[in-house]
Amino acid sequence: MSKLWIFEVRDEDTAVTSASVETSDGSDIASQLADIGIAFTRWEARDLPQGATPDDVLAIYHDDIERFKAQKGFTTADVIALTPEHPQKTEMRKKFLDEHKHSEDEIRFFLRGHGLFYIRHADRVYAILCERNDLISVPHGTTHWFDMGPEPEFMALRLFTNTEGWVADFTGDPIATRIPRYEALMQ
């Protein structure tokens, strides 16, 4: 079940341990995120064949991808999939855990599993548990990070306007270390 936590960040040094808002109501999640410019919707993910490769997934979602490209100016798409057995899971998790932003909109559609998107807006951090069927669109320039947990299990379709794919501009701010991570929120 998708979930949203909102954490109040009052100063630059104190760890934040509890959320001021916690909800699993899909329409409330969408409304709270829309208020800060984040689109959160639900699509119906298709059943994928056992052992589907990223190329298989891109072929299955070809028409949807092309529609997004035409509507929003995306030029490329890829599939990111991680499992607990992935040999680089620790390095991959670390790569996404630091606060960053992109010069393009970031769209993710979760096909299986789950992960936590964190969005920083003003004096709040929004932690969104995205699961199968969730589509999140984070506008360019929005500071955020992603936590897939120590034993990742997810597959997501990603769309880009930059032909290089995922390119991050890291802020250098340690805010991500002060907000509860995956392990604390998923208890």
Helices and strands as residue ranges (DSSP letters): E 3-8, E 21-23, H 26-34, E 39-42, H 54-60, H 62-72, E 76-82, H 89-97, E 100-101, E 106-121, E 124-131, E 134-138, E 144-147, E 154-160, E 169-170, G 174-177, H 182-185
